[in-house]
């Protein structure tokens, strides 16, 4: 399933800046950054539950927020890209 993850982490303090970096690094392990603070993650329900759990341990719910958009398995028809930073196919070939 495809999940779009967005976050807003307060960076008013050094601790907030650290939380922001931790959230970004964790999301990078599960998906592709498509905008600042926005990741597309192709994962199974178990991976999603683990990621959600780990993210909740990082953020401060009084100052930060997470949003999860479940696009499902038929996500390709629900994503449209216009402009810079060409889109990618997470199910396609990836050279490392």
Number of C-alpha atoms within 10 A of each C-alpha: 14 20 21 19 19 18 19 16 20 18 14 9 9 10 11 18 13 13 20 20 12 15 21 17 11 14 23 14 10 16 19 16 17 14 10 10 16 18 21 21 22 21 17 13 10 9 13 18 12 11 17 15 11 14 19 14 11 16 21 15 11 7 12 16 14 16 12 13 11 13 17 15 12 10 13 11 7 8 9 7 9 7 6 6 9 8 12 12 8 13 7 7 8 8 4 3
